[in-house]
Amino acid sequence: MTGPYLGLVCRHWIGAEHRHCRATEGVRPFLVGPCCPLHTPAALAGKDEAPATSSLPATALPASPLSDSRVADARAISSGKRRSSPTAYRAAQAAVHKTT
Ligand SMILES: [Zn+2]
């Protein structure tokens, strides 16, 4: 057997046979411990295996409210209420306090 989980052994307890499964083929780590395909939590629950990765691309996720708060507002920067570099401060002041 080759693969990323080489060396794992299924630790599922087969109660009827009073022994651990100890299979090494296709064993992957789970929260309950390493499991062979026959003894994954989904297989024991009689369900299909979950897909390996999410089907949603990262760009489909909604933007974090934190990123919204970081959008710099020229008015806030020019008033000094929002911290910024001196260059950004002067540029914001020039944008807000336009002289005719
Ligand atoms: Zn097993």
Backbone and ligand atoms as CSV (ligand in chain L), in Angstrom:
chain,resi,resn,atom,element,x,y,z
A,1,MET,N,N,0.835,-1.195,0.000
A,1,MET,CA,C,0.000,0.000,0.000
A,1,MET,C,C,0.865,1.237,0.000
A,2,THR,N,N,0.515,2.201,-0.841
A,2,THR,CA,C,1.202,3.487,-0.834
A,2,THR,C,C,0.167,4.570,-0.648
A,3,GLY,N,N,0.593,5.695,-0.159
A,3,GLY,CA,C,-0.347,6.788,0.041
A,3,GLY,C,C,0.096,7.667,1.173
A,4,PRO,N,N,-0.651,8.741,1.407
A,4,PRO,CA,C,-0.240,9.699,2.438
A,4,PRO,C,C,-0.390,9.153,3.851
A,5,TYR,N,N,-1.175,8.102,4.043
A,5,TYR,CA,C,-1.437,7.606,5.388
A,5,TYR,C,C,-0.831,6.235,5.604
A,6,LEU,N,N,0.319,5.999,4.989
A,6,LEU,CA,C,0.990,4.716,5.128
A,6,LEU,C,C,1.319,4.465,6.602
A,7,GLY,N,N,1.038,3.274,7.049
A,7,GLY,CA,C,1.385,2.896,8.412
A,7,GLY,C,C,0.223,2.973,9.380
A,8,LEU,N,N,-0.919,3.536,8.969
A,8,LEU,CA,C,-2.077,3.588,9.856
A,8,LEU,C,C,-2.768,2.221,9.874
A,9,VAL,N,N,-3.322,1.879,11.011
A,9,VAL,CA,C,-4.025,0.612,11.186
A,9,VAL,C,C,-5.420,0.921,11.717
A,10,CYS,N,N,-6.444,0.304,11.124
A,10,CYS,CA,C,-7.818,0.518,11.579
A,10,CYS,C,C,-7.956,0.020,13.012
A,11,ARG,N,N,-8.489,0.905,13.878
A,11,ARG,CA,C,-8.618,0.550,15.298
A,11,ARG,C,C,-10.049,0.211,15.673
A,12,HIS,N,N,-10.893,-0.018,14.669
A,12,HIS,CA,C,-12.293,-0.322,14.967
A,12,HIS,C,C,-12.383,-1.660,15.711
A,13,TRP,N,N,-13.173,-1.659,16.777
A,13,TRP,CA,C,-13.367,-2.878,17.561
A,13,TRP,C,C,-14.524,-3.676,16.979
A,14,ILE,N,N,-14.215,-4.884,16.510
A,14,ILE,CA,C,-15.257,-5.767,15.993
A,14,ILE,C,C,-15.738,-6.600,17.172
A,15,GLY,N,N,-16.843,-6.145,17.749
A,15,GLY,CA,C,-17.320,-6.753,18.987
A,15,GLY,C,C,-17.638,-8.230,18.837
A,16,ALA,N,N,-18.243,-8.618,17.696
A,16,ALA,CA,C,-18.653,-10.007,17.511
A,16,ALA,C,C,-17.448,-10.943,17.476
A,17,GLU,N,N,-16.311,-10.419,16.993
A,17,GLU,CA,C,-15.113,-11.275,16.873
A,17,GLU,C,C,-14.116,-11.006,18.001
A,18,HIS,N,N,-14.453,-10.094,18.927
A,18,HIS,CA,C,-13.604,-9.757,20.068
A,18,HIS,C,C,-12.189,-9.394,19.635
A,19,ARG,N,N,-12.105,-8.578,18.600
A,19,ARG,CA,C,-10.773,-8.153,18.132
A,19,ARG,C,C,-10.893,-6.805,17.432
A,20,HIS,N,N,-9.740,-6.125,17.294
A,20,HIS,CA,C,-9.677,-4.914,16.492
A,20,HIS,C,C,-9.576,-5.304,15.031
A,21,CYS,N,N,-10.045,-4.419,14.155
A,21,CYS,CA,C,-10.025,-4.703,12.706
A,21,CYS,C,C,-8.580,-4.858,12.218
A,22,ARG,N,N,-7.733,-3.870,12.528
A,22,ARG,CA,C,-6.313,-3.875,12.189
A,22,ARG,C,C,-6.043,-3.938,10.691
A,23,ALA,N,N,-7.011,-3.572,9.868
A,23,ALA,CA,C,-6.770,-3.497,8.426
A,23,ALA,C,C,-5.818,-2.345,8.140
A,24,THR,N,N,-5.007,-2.477,7.096
A,24,THR,CA,C,-4.059,-1.423,6.735
A,24,THR,C,C,-4.359,-0.849,5.360
A,25,GLU,N,N,-5.295,-1.432,4.619
A,25,GLU,CA,C,-5.580,-0.988,3.256
A,25,GLU,C,C,-6.569,0.176,3.267
A,26,GLY,N,N,-6.191,1.292,2.693
A,26,GLY,CA,C,-7.091,2.430,2.553
A,26,GLY,C,C,-7.449,3.100,3.869
A,27,VAL,N,N,-6.613,2.948,4.887
A,27,VAL,CA,C,-6.919,3.523,6.203
A,27,VAL,C,C,-6.628,5.015,6.189
A,28,ARG,N,N,-7.578,5.799,6.711
A,28,ARG,CA,C,-7.425,7.250,6.802
A,28,ARG,C,C,-7.691,7.693,8.234
A,29,PRO,N,N,-7.093,8.831,8.662
A,29,PRO,CA,C,-7.338,9.307,10.027
A,29,PRO,C,C,-8.709,9.960,10.170
A,30,PHE,N,N,-9.387,9.689,11.250
A,30,PHE,CA,C,-10.663,10.314,11.595
A,30,PHE,C,C,-10.586,10.779,13.037
A,31,LEU,N,N,-11.585,11.539,13.485
A,31,LEU,CA,C,-11.591,12.003,14.870
A,31,LEU,C,C,-11.601,10.828,15.827
A,32,VAL,N,N,-12.244,9.737,15.436
A,32,VAL,CA,C,-12.320,8.567,16.313
A,32,VAL,C,C,-11.070,7.720,16.211
A,33,GLY,N,N,-10.154,8.070,15.297
A,33,GLY,CA,C,-8.940,7.301,15.103
A,33,GLY,C,C,-8.864,6.804,13.680
A,34,PRO,N,N,-7.766,6.128,13.315
A,34,PRO,CA,C,-7.626,5.614,11.952
A,34,PRO,C,C,-8.718,4.589,11.644
A,35,CYS,N,N,-9.314,4.689,10.443
A,35,CYS,CA,C,-10.384,3.774,10.050
A,35,CYS,C,C,-10.152,3.287,8.633
A,36,CYS,N,N,-10.421,1.986,8.398
A,36,CYS,CA,C,-10.428,1.456,7.045
A,36,CYS,C,C,-11.752,1.844,6.394
A,37,PRO,N,N,-11.875,1.709,5.070
A,37,PRO,CA,C,-13.118,2.143,4.399
A,37,PRO,C,C,-14.369,1.467,4.954
A,38,LEU,N,N,-14.254,0.257,5.492
A,38,LEU,CA,C,-15.430,-0.440,6.028
A,38,LEU,C,C,-15.888,0.155,7.355
A,39,HIS,N,N,-14.978,0.840,8.067
A,39,HIS,CA,C,-15.278,1.247,9.433
A,39,HIS,C,C,-15.180,2.754,9.649
A,40,THR,N,N,-15.301,3.543,8.595
A,40,THR,CA,C,-15.343,4.999,8.792
A,40,THR,C,C,-16.635,5.348,9.527
A,41,PRO,N,N,-16.674,6.505,10.191
A,41,PRO,CA,C,-17.922,6.885,10.885
A,41,PRO,C,C,-19.129,6.886,9.955
A,42,ALA,N,N,-18.933,7.328,8.689
A,42,ALA,CA,C,-20.047,7.353,7.745
A,42,ALA,C,C,-20.472,5.933,7.385
A,43,ALA,N,N,-19.487,5.048,7.163
A,43,ALA,CA,C,-19.820,3.680,6.782
A,43,ALA,C,C,-20.561,2.979,7.919
A,44,LEU,N,N,-20.136,3.211,9.161
A,44,LEU,CA,C,-20.800,2.575,10.300
A,44,LEU,C,C,-22.207,3.123,10.489
A,45,ALA,N,N,-22.431,4.379,10.059
A,45,ALA,CA,C,-23.758,4.975,10.164
A,45,ALA,C,C,-24.617,4.648,8.948
A,46,GLY,N,N,-24.037,3.932,7.977
A,46,GLY,CA,C,-24.801,3.556,6.794
A,46,GLY,C,C,-24.992,4.695,5.813
A,47,LYS,N,N,-24.063,5.671,5.843
A,47,LYS,CA,C,-24.183,6.826,4.953
A,47,LYS,C,C,-23.042,6.819,3.942
A,48,ASP,N,N,-23.220,7.628,2.872
A,48,ASP,CA,C,-22.172,7.791,1.880
A,48,ASP,C,C,-21.047,8.638,2.473
A,49,GLU,N,N,-19.840,8.416,1.967
A,49,GLU,CA,C,-18.713,9.219,2.416
A,49,GLU,C,C,-18.894,10.654,1.947
A,50,ALA,N,N,-18.477,11.595,2.799
A,50,ALA,CA,C,-18.517,13.002,2.414
A,50,ALA,C,C,-17.449,13.233,1.357
A,51,PRO,N,N,-17.667,14.199,0.442
A,51,PRO,CA,C,-16.629,14.496,-0.547
A,51,PRO,C,C,-15.357,14.959,0.146
A,52,ALA,N,N,-14.231,14.737,-0.521
A,52,ALA,CA,C,-12.942,15.038,0.088
A,52,ALA,C,C,-12.760,16.525,0.318
A,53,THR,N,N,-13.302,17.340,-0.568
A,53,THR,CA,C,-13.151,18.784,-0.423
A,53,THR,C,C,-14.499,19.437,-0.621
A,54,SER,N,N,-14.609,20.665,-0.169
A,54,SER,CA,C,-15.836,21.420,-0.369
A,54,SER,C,C,-16.027,21.697,-1.847
A,55,SER,N,N,-17.283,21.682,-2.298
A,55,SER,CA,C,-17.548,21.964,-3.702
A,55,SER,C,C,-17.585,23.460,-3.971
A,56,LEU,N,N,-17.602,24.277,-2.925
A,56,LEU,CA,C,-17.644,25.723,-3.110
A,56,LEU,C,C,-16.228,26.274,-3.233
A,57,PRO,N,N,-15.974,27.100,-4.268
A,57,PRO,CA,C,-14.669,27.767,-4.316
A,57,PRO,C,C,-14.585,28.829,-3.231
A,58,ALA,N,N,-13.360,29.188,-2.861
A,58,ALA,CA,C,-13.168,30.153,-1.771
A,58,ALA,C,C,-13.810,31.484,-2.101
A,59,THR,N,N,-13.900,31.838,-3.391
A,59,THR,CA,C,-14.453,33.133,-3.768
A,59,THR,C,C,-15.964,33.164,-3.593
A,60,ALA,N,N,-16.609,31.989,-3.440
A,60,ALA,CA,C,-18.058,31.955,-3.265
A,60,ALA,C,C,-18.452,32.270,-1.831
A,61,LEU,N,N,-17.487,32.298,-0.939
A,61,LEU,CA,C,-17.795,32.581,0.458
A,61,LEU,C,C,-18.093,34.070,0.634
A,62,PRO,N,N,-18.999,34.432,1.538
A,62,PRO,CA,C,-19.302,35.848,1.744
A,62,PRO,C,C,-18.125,36.580,2.381
A,63,ALA,N,N,-18.028,37.858,2.081
A,63,ALA,CA,C,-16.947,38.668,2.637
A,63,ALA,C,C,-17.140,38.816,4.138
A,64,SER,N,N,-16.040,38.864,4.850
A,64,SER,CA,C,-16.105,39.029,6.291
A,64,SER,C,C,-16.499,40.459,6.634
A,65,PRO,N,N,-17.332,40.664,7.666
A,65,PRO,CA,C,-17.636,42.041,8.098
A,65,PRO,C,C,-16.385,42.798,8.511
A,66,LEU,N,N,-15.358,42.074,8.973
A,66,LEU,CA,C,-14.112,42.727,9.361
A,66,LEU,C,C,-13.477,43.437,8.175
A,67,SER,N,N,-13.527,42.788,6.996
A,67,SER,CA,C,-12.899,43.409,5.839
A,67,SER,C,C,-13.652,44.667,5.439
A,68,ASP,N,N,-14.979,44.693,5.686
A,68,ASP,CA,C,-15.743,45.895,5.380
A,68,ASP,C,C,-15.286,47.058,6.251
A,69,SER,N,N,-14.986,46.778,7.527
A,69,SER,CA,C,-14.617,47.852,8.434
A,69,SER,C,C,-13.245,48.421,8.106
A,70,ARG,N,N,-12.483,47.691,7.295
A,70,ARG,CA,C,-11.140,48.175,6.976
A,70,ARG,C,C,-11.113,49.027,5.724
A,71,VAL,N,N,-12.281,49.184,5.101
A,71,VAL,CA,C,-12.322,50.078,3.944
A,71,VAL,C,C,-12.105,51.501,4.453
A,72,ALA,N,N,-11.032,52.106,3.994
A,72,ALA,CA,C,-10.670,53.423,4.510
A,72,ALA,C,C,-11.614,54.486,3.983
A,73,ASP,N,N,-12.097,55.300,4.868
A,73,ASP,CA,C,-12.978,56.398,4.499
A,73,ASP,C,C,-12.166,57.682,4.551
A,74,ALA,N,N,-12.099,58.369,3.413
A,74,ALA,CA,C,-11.262,59.571,3.336
A,74,ALA,C,C,-11.667,60.593,4.381
A,75,ARG,N,N,-12.973,60.705,4.645
A,75,ARG,CA,C,-13.446,61.688,5.631
A,75,ARG,C,C,-12.945,61.336,7.035
A,76,ALA,N,N,-12.962,60.037,7.370
A,76,ALA,CA,C,-12.503,59.624,8.686
A,76,ALA,C,C,-11.001,59.809,8.820
A,77,ILE,N,N,-10.268,59.540,7.754
A,77,ILE,CA,C,-8.815,59.703,7.817
A,77,ILE,C,C,-8.465,61.189,7.950
A,78,SER,N,N,-9.126,62.023,7.180
A,78,SER,CA,C,-8.776,63.450,7.206
A,78,SER,C,C,-9.126,64.086,8.547
A,79,SER,N,N,-10.133,63.528,9.256
A,79,SER,CA,C,-10.498,64.068,10.561
A,79,SER,C,C,-9.549,63.581,11.647
A,80,GLY,N,N,-8.717,62.590,11.326
A,80,GLY,CA,C,-7.797,62.052,12.310
A,80,GLY,C,C,-8.409,60.983,13.175
A,81,LYS,N,N,-9.691,60.664,12.949
A,81,LYS,CA,C,-10.337,59.630,13.753
A,81,LYS,C,C,-9.873,58.239,13.347
A,82,ARG,N,N,-9.474,58.098,12.081
A,82,ARG,CA,C,-8.968,56.808,11.624
A,82,ARG,C,C,-7.459,56.909,11.465
A,83,ARG,N,N,-6.755,55.967,12.054
A,83,ARG,CA,C,-5.302,55.984,11.954
A,83,ARG,C,C,-4.869,55.689,10.526
A,84,SER,N,N,-3.855,56.374,10.090
A,84,SER,CA,C,-3.315,56.149,8.753
A,84,SER,C,C,-1.915,56.716,8.717
A,85,SER,N,N,-1.258,56.479,7.604
A,85,SER,CA,C,0.083,57.027,7.441
A,85,SER,C,C,-0.048,58.527,7.162
A,86,PRO,N,N,1.002,59.308,7.450
A,86,PRO,CA,C,0.947,60.758,7.170
A,86,PRO,C,C,0.626,61.052,5.716
A,87,THR,N,N,1.128,60.208,4.819
A,87,THR,CA,C,0.864,60.429,3.393
A,87,THR,C,C,-0.616,60.267,3.104
A,88,ALA,N,N,-1.218,59.185,3.644
A,88,ALA,CA,C,-2.644,58.949,3.415
A,88,ALA,C,C,-3.471,60.039,4.086
A,89,TYR,N,N,-3.007,60.528,5.230
A,89,TYR,CA,C,-3.722,61.575,5.955
A,89,TYR,C,C,-3.779,62.853,5.120
A,90,ARG,N,N,-2.632,63.246,4.569
A,90,ARG,CA,C,-2.591,64.476,3.762
A,90,ARG,C,C,-3.410,64.312,2.485
A,91,ALA,N,N,-3.327,63.114,1.875
A,91,ALA,CA,C,-4.094,62.883,0.647
A,91,ALA,C,C,-5.589,62.944,0.934
A,92,ALA,N,N,-5.997,62.399,2.084
A,92,ALA,CA,C,-7.414,62.417,2.445
A,92,ALA,C,C,-7.869,63.831,2.749
A,93,GLN,N,N,-7.001,64.602,3.432
A,93,GLN,CA,C,-7.361,65.991,3.730
A,93,GLN,C,C,-7.503,66.794,2.454
A,94,ALA,N,N,-6.616,66.527,1.488
A,94,ALA,CA,C,-6.694,67.257,0.216
A,94,ALA,C,C,-7.985,66.882,-0.514
A,95,ALA,N,N,-8.398,65.608,-0.390
A,95,ALA,CA,C,-9.602,65.165,-1.098
A,95,ALA,C,C,-10.850,65.734,-0.465
A,96,VAL,N,N,-10.856,65.871,0.883
A,96,VAL,CA,C,-12.053,66.310,1.575
A,96,VAL,C,C,-12.162,67.830,1.584
A,97,HIS,N,N,-11.028,68.508,1.900
A,97,HIS,CA,C,-11.039,69.962,1.985
A,97,HIS,C,C,-10.566,70.562,0.677
A,98,LYS,N,N,-11.379,70.415,-0.328
A,98,LYS,CA,C,-10.996,70.957,-1.641
A,98,LYS,C,C,-11.171,72.467,-1.627
A,99,THR,N,N,-10.112,73.157,-2.068
A,99,THR,CA,C,-10.202,74.607,-2.172
A,99,THR,C,C,-10.533,74.954,-3.615
A,100,THR,N,N,-11.402,75.914,-3.749
A,100,THR,CA,C,-11.841,76.286,-5.084
A,100,THR,C,C,-10.950,77.324,-5.718
L,1,ZN,ZN,ZN,-11.639,-1.583,9.864
